[in-house]
Amino acid sequence: MNERRSRSIVVVDEAGRAIGVITGFDLLSLYEDDRSGHAVAELMRAPLITTRAATSLSDAAELMLGKEVHRLVVVDPDDANGVPIGIVSTSDIVAEMVQERSLSQRADN
């Protein structure tokens, strides 16, 4: 996470299917409880909430609100196993909303 300047990582199983997410916040417990020898499965958040790349940002935001999550794992729609191809977060959506080219900005003008 530090190398990629990422706030979260997707956990996959042996087949490459997304099964969970670990955030920087989740990792804080490693320092609090000296859990450095524990498995990823003990830290990851599951069940995983996924979406497709073609999902609109407003639909993604509604899904996040409804499921009370801050990240959605984007999966490959052509792969039946749901291989992850990215993550979209609430901060990604907010960053897009404040851009001048954003549809929400244009609607306000």
MARBA-3410 file (N, C-alpha, C, O; in Angstrom, 1 decimal):
109
0.8,-1.2,0.0,0.0,0.0,0.0,0.9,1.3,0.0,0.6,2.2,-0.7 ~ 1.9,1.2,0.8,2.8,2.4,0.8,3.5,2.6,-0.5,3.6,3.8,-1.0 ~ 4.0,1.6,-1.2,4.7,1.7,-2.4,3.8,2.3,-3.5,4.2,3.2,-4.3 ~ 2.5,1.9,-3.5,1.6,2.4,-4.6,0.8,3.6,-4.1,-0.1,4.1,-4.9 ~ 1.1,4.1,-2.9,0.3,5.2,-2.4,-1.2,5.0,-2.4,-2.0,5.8,-2.8
-1.5,3.8,-2.0,-2.9,3.3,-2.0,-3.5,3.3,-0.6,-2.7,3.0,0.4 ~ -4.7,3.6,-0.4,-5.4,3.5,0.9,-6.0,2.2,1.1,-6.5,1.9,2.2 ~ -6.0,1.3,0.1,-6.7,0.0,0.3,-6.1,-1.0,-0.7,-5.5,-0.6,-1.7 ~ -6.2,-2.3,-0.4,-5.8,-3.3,-1.3,-7.0,-4.4,-1.4,-7.7,-4.6,-0.4 ~ -7.1,-5.0,-2.5,-8.0,-6.1,-2.7,-7.4,-7.4,-2.4,-6.3,-7.7,-2.8
-8.1,-8.2,-1.6,-7.6,-9.6,-1.3,-8.2,-10.5,-2.3,-9.4,-10.5,-2.5 ~ -7.4,-11.4,-2.9,-8.0,-12.4,-3.8,-7.7,-13.8,-3.4,-6.7,-14.0,-2.6 ~ -8.5,-14.7,-3.8,-8.2,-16.1,-3.5,-7.3,-16.7,-4.6,-6.8,-16.0,-5.4 ~ -7.1,-18.0,-4.5,-6.1,-18.7,-5.4,-6.5,-18.6,-6.9,-5.6,-18.6,-7.7 ~ -7.8,-18.4,-7.1,-8.3,-18.3,-8.5,-8.3,-16.9,-9.0,-8.6,-16.6,-10.2
-7.9,-15.9,-8.2,-7.9,-14.5,-8.5,-9.2,-13.8,-8.3,-9.3,-12.6,-8.7 ~ -10.1,-14.4,-7.6,-11.4,-13.8,-7.3,-11.2,-12.9,-6.1,-10.6,-13.3,-5.1 ~ -11.8,-11.7,-6.2,-11.8,-10.8,-5.1,-12.6,-11.3,-3.9,-13.8,-11.7,-4.1 ~ -12.1,-11.4,-2.7,-12.8,-11.9,-1.6,-12.9,-10.9,-0.4,-13.6,-11.2,0.5 ~ -12.1,-9.8,-0.5,-12.1,-8.9,0.6,-11.3,-7.7,0.3,-10.6,-7.6,-0.7
-11.3,-6.7,1.2,-10.5,-5.5,1.1,-9.9,-5.2,2.5,-10.5,-5.4,3.5 ~ -8.7,-4.7,2.4,-8.0,-4.2,3.6,-7.6,-2.7,3.4,-7.1,-2.4,2.3 ~ -8.0,-1.9,4.4,-7.7,-0.5,4.3,-6.6,-0.1,5.2,-6.2,-0.9,6.1 ~ -6.1,1.1,5.1,-5.1,1.6,6.0,-5.6,1.6,7.4,-4.8,1.3,8.4 ~ -6.8,1.9,7.6,-7.5,1.9,8.9,-7.4,0.5,9.5,-7.2,0.4,10.7
-7.7,-0.5,8.7,-7.7,-1.9,9.2,-6.3,-2.2,9.7,-6.2,-3.0,10.7 ~ -5.3,-1.7,9.1,-3.9,-2.1,9.5,-3.5,-1.4,10.8,-2.5,-1.9,11.4 ~ -4.2,-0.4,11.2,-3.9,0.2,12.5,-4.0,-0.8,13.7,-3.2,-0.7,14.7 ~ -4.8,-1.8,13.6,-5.0,-2.8,14.6,-3.7,-3.6,14.8,-3.5,-4.2,15.9 ~ -2.9,-3.7,13.8,-1.7,-4.4,13.9,-0.7,-3.8,14.9,-0.1,-4.5,15.7
-0.8,-2.5,15.0,0.1,-1.8,15.9,-0.5,-1.8,17.3,0.2,-1.8,18.3 ~ -1.8,-1.7,17.4,-2.5,-1.7,18.6,-2.5,-3.0,19.4,-2.3,-3.0,20.6 ~ -2.6,-4.1,18.7,-2.7,-5.4,19.3,-1.5,-6.3,19.1,-1.6,-7.5,19.4 ~ -0.5,-5.8,18.5,0.7,-6.6,18.1,0.2,-7.9,17.4,0.5,-9.0,17.8 ~ -0.5,-7.7,16.3,-1.0,-8.8,15.5,-0.2,-9.1,14.2,-0.8,-9.6,13.3
1.0,-8.7,14.2,1.8,-8.8,13.0,1.9,-10.3,12.5,2.2,-10.5,11.3 ~ 1.7,-11.3,13.3,1.9,-12.7,12.8,0.5,-13.3,12.3,0.5,-14.4,12.0 ~ -0.5,-12.5,12.3,-1.8,-13.0,11.9,-2.0,-12.9,10.4,-1.2,-12.3,9.6 ~ -3.0,-13.6,9.9,-3.3,-13.8,8.5,-4.1,-12.6,7.9,-4.8,-11.9,8.7 ~ -4.0,-12.4,6.7,-4.7,-11.3,6.0,-6.2,-11.5,6.2,-7.0,-10.5,6.4
-6.7,-12.8,6.2,-8.1,-13.0,6.3,-8.7,-12.5,7.6,-9.9,-12.3,7.7 ~ -7.8,-12.3,8.6,-8.3,-11.8,9.9,-8.5,-10.3,9.9,-9.3,-9.8,10.7 ~ -7.9,-9.6,9.0,-8.0,-8.2,8.9,-9.0,-7.7,7.8,-9.6,-6.6,7.9 ~ -9.1,-8.5,6.7,-9.9,-8.0,5.6,-11.4,-7.9,5.9,-11.9,-8.5,6.8 ~ -12.0,-6.9,5.2,-13.4,-6.7,5.3,-14.1,-7.5,4.2,-13.8,-7.5,3.1
-15.1,-8.3,4.7,-15.8,-9.2,3.8,-17.2,-9.2,4.4,-17.4,-9.1,5.6 ~ -18.3,-9.5,3.7,-18.3,-9.8,2.3,-18.0,-8.6,1.4,-18.2,-7.4,1.9 ~ -17.5,-8.8,0.3,-17.0,-7.8,-0.6,-18.2,-7.3,-1.4,-19.1,-8.0,-1.9 ~ -18.2,-5.9,-1.6,-19.2,-5.3,-2.4,-18.5,-4.9,-3.7,-17.5,-4.2,-3.7 ~ -19.1,-5.4,-4.9,-18.4,-5.2,-6.1,-19.4,-4.4,-7.1,-20.6,-4.3,-6.9
-18.8,-3.9,-8.1,-19.5,-3.2,-9.2,-18.8,-3.4,-10.5,-17.7,-4.0,-10.5 ~ -19.3,-3.0,-11.6,-18.7,-3.0,-12.9,-18.2,-1.7,-13.3,-18.6,-0.7,-12.8 ~ -17.2,-1.7,-14.2,-16.6,-0.4,-14.7,-17.7,0.5,-15.3,-17.5,1.7,-15.3 ~ -18.7,0.0,-15.9,-19.7,0.8,-16.6,-20.7,1.4,-15.7,-21.6,2.2,-16.1 ~ -20.7,1.1,-14.4,-21.6,1.7,-13.4,-21.4,3.2,-13.3,-20.2,3.6,-13.2
-22.4,3.9,-13.3,-22.3,5.4,-13.2,-21.8,5.7,-11.7,-22.0,5.0,-10.8 ~ -21.2,6.9,-11.6,-20.7,7.3,-10.3,-21.8,7.5,-9.3,-21.7,7.2,-8.1 ~ -22.9,8.0,-9.8,-24.1,8.2,-8.9,-24.6,6.9,-8.4,-25.0,6.8,-7.3 ~ -24.7,5.9,-9.3,-25.1,4.6,-8.9,-24.1,4.0,-7.9,-24.5,3.3,-6.9 ~ -22.8,4.2,-8.1,-21.8,3.7,-7.2,-21.9,4.3,-5.9,-21.8,3.6,-4.8
-22.2,5.6,-5.9,-22.3,6.3,-4.6,-23.5,5.8,-3.8,-23.5,5.7,-2.6 ~ -24.6,5.6,-4.5,-25.8,5.1,-3.9,-25.6,3.7,-3.3,-26.1,3.4,-2.2 ~ -24.9,2.9,-4.0,-24.5,1.5,-3.6,-23.7,1.6,-2.3,-23.9,0.9,-1.3 ~ -22.7,2.5,-2.3,-21.9,2.7,-1.1,-22.7,3.1,0.1,-22.5,2.6,1.2 ~ -23.6,4.1,-0.1,-24.4,4.6,0.9,-25.3,3.5,1.5,-25.5,3.3,2.7
-25.9,2.7,0.5,-26.8,1.7,0.9,-26.2,0.5,1.7,-26.8,-0.1,2.6 ~ -24.9,0.2,1.3,-24.2,-0.9,1.9,-23.3,-0.4,3.1,-22.6,-1.2,3.7 ~ -23.2,0.9,3.3,-22.4,1.5,4.3,-20.9,1.1,4.2,-20.3,0.7,5.1 ~ -20.4,1.3,2.9,-19.0,1.0,2.7,-18.4,2.2,2.0,-19.1,3.1,1.5 ~ -17.1,2.3,2.1,-16.4,3.5,1.5,-15.6,3.1,0.2,-15.0,4.0,-0.5
-15.7,1.8,-0.2,-15.0,1.3,-1.4,-15.8,0.3,-2.1,-16.4,-0.6,-1.4 ~ -15.7,0.3,-3.4,-16.3,-0.8,-4.2,-15.2,-1.4,-5.0,-14.4,-0.6,-5.6 ~ -15.1,-2.7,-5.1,-14.2,-3.3,-6.0,-14.8,-3.4,-7.4,-15.9,-4.0,-7.5 ~ -14.1,-2.9,-8.4,-14.5,-3.0,-9.7,-14.1,-4.3,-10.3,-12.9,-4.6,-10.3 ~ -15.0,-5.1,-10.8,-14.6,-6.4,-11.4,-14.8,-6.5,-12.9,-15.6,-5.7,-13.5
-14.1,-7.4,-13.5,-14.1,-7.5,-15.0,-15.5,-8.2,-15.4,-15.7,-9.3,-15.0 ~ -16.3,-7.5,-16.2,-17.6,-8.0,-16.5,-17.5,-9.2,-17.5,-18.5,-10.0,-17.6 ~ -16.4,-9.4,-18.1,-16.2,-10.5,-19.0,-15.6,-11.8,-18.3,-15.4,-12.8,-19.0 ~ -15.3,-11.7,-17.0,-14.8,-12.8,-16.3,-15.8,-13.3,-15.3,-16.2,-12.6,-14.4 ~ -16.2,-14.5,-15.5,-17.3,-15.1,-14.6,-16.8,-15.2,-13.2,-17.6,-15.3,-12.2
-15.5,-15.2,-12.9,-15.0,-15.4,-11.6,-14.9,-14.0,-10.8,-14.6,-14.0,-9.6 ~ -15.2,-12.9,-11.5,-15.2,-11.6,-10.9,-13.8,-11.2,-10.5,-13.5,-10.7,-9.4 ~ -12.9,-11.3,-11.4,-11.5,-10.8,-11.2,-11.5,-9.3,-11.1,-12.1,-8.6,-11.9 ~ -10.8,-8.8,-10.0,-10.8,-7.4,-9.8,-10.0,-6.6,-10.8,-8.9,-7.1,-11.2 ~ -10.4,-5.5,-11.2,-9.7,-4.6,-12.1,-9.4,-3.2,-11.5,-8.7,-2.4,-12.1
-10.0,-2.9,-10.4,-9.8,-1.7,-9.7,-10.6,-1.5,-8.5,-11.4,-2.4,-8.1 ~ -10.5,-0.3,-7.9,-11.3,0.1,-6.7,-11.8,1.5,-7.0,-11.1,2.3,-7.5 ~ -13.0,1.8,-6.6,-13.5,3.2,-6.6,-13.9,3.5,-5.1,-14.6,2.6,-4.5 ~ -13.5,4.6,-4.6,-13.8,5.0,-3.2,-14.6,6.2,-3.2,-14.8,6.9,-4.2 ~ -15.1,6.5,-2.0,-15.9,7.7,-1.8,-15.1,8.9,-2.1,-15.6,9.9,-2.6
-13.8,8.9,-1.7,-12.9,10.1,-2.0,-12.7,10.2,-3.5,-12.6,11.3,-4.0 ~ -12.7,9.1,-4.3,-12.6,9.2,-5.8,-13.9,9.9,-6.3,-13.8,10.8,-7.2 ~ -15.0,9.6,-5.8,-16.3,10.2,-6.3,-16.3,11.7,-5.9,-16.7,12.5,-6.7 ~ -15.9,12.0,-4.7,-15.9,13.4,-4.3,-14.9,14.2,-5.1,-15.2,15.3,-5.6 ~ -13.8,13.7,-5.4,-12.8,14.3,-6.2,-13.3,14.6,-7.6,-13.1,15.7,-8.2
-14.0,13.7,-8.2,-14.6,13.8,-9.5,-15.7,14.9,-9.5,-15.9,15.7,-10.4 ~ -16.5,15.0,-8.4,-17.6,15.9,-8.3,-17.1,17.4,-8.3,-17.8,18.3,-8.7 ~ -15.9,17.6,-7.7,-15.4,19.0,-7.6,-14.6,19.4,-8.9,-14.3,20.6,-9.0 ~ -14.4,18.6,-9.8,-13.7,18.9,-11.0,-14.7,19.8,-11.9,-15.9,19.6,-11.9 ~ -14.1,20.8,-12.5,-14.9,21.7,-13.4,-15.6,21.0,-14.5,-16.7,21.4,-14.8
-15.1,19.9,-14.9,-15.7,19.2,-16.1,-16.8,18.2,-15.6,-17.5,17.6,-16.4 ~ -17.0,18.1,-14.3,-18.0,17.2,-13.7,-19.4,17.6,-14.1,-19.7,18.8,-14.2 ~ -20.2,16.6,-14.4,-21.6,16.9,-14.7,-22.3,17.6,-13.6,-23.2,18.4,-13.8 ~ -22.0,17.2,-12.3,-22.6,17.9,-11.2,-22.3,19.4,-11.1,-23.1,20.2,-10.7 ~ -21.1,19.7,-11.5,-20.7,21.1,-11.5,-21.4,21.9,-12.6,-21.8,23.0,-12.5
-21.5,21.2,-13.8,-22.2,21.9,-14.9,-23.7,22.1,-14.6,-24.3,23.1,-15.0 ~ -24.3,21.2,-13.9,-25.7,21.3,-13.6,-26.0,22.5,-12.6,-27.1,23.1,-12.7 ~ -25.0,22.8,-11.8,-25.2,23.9,-10.8,-25.1,25.3,-11.5,-25.5,26.3,-11.0 ~ -24.5,25.4,-12.7,-24.2,26.7,-13.4,-25.4,27.1,-14.2,-25.3,28.2,-14.8
END
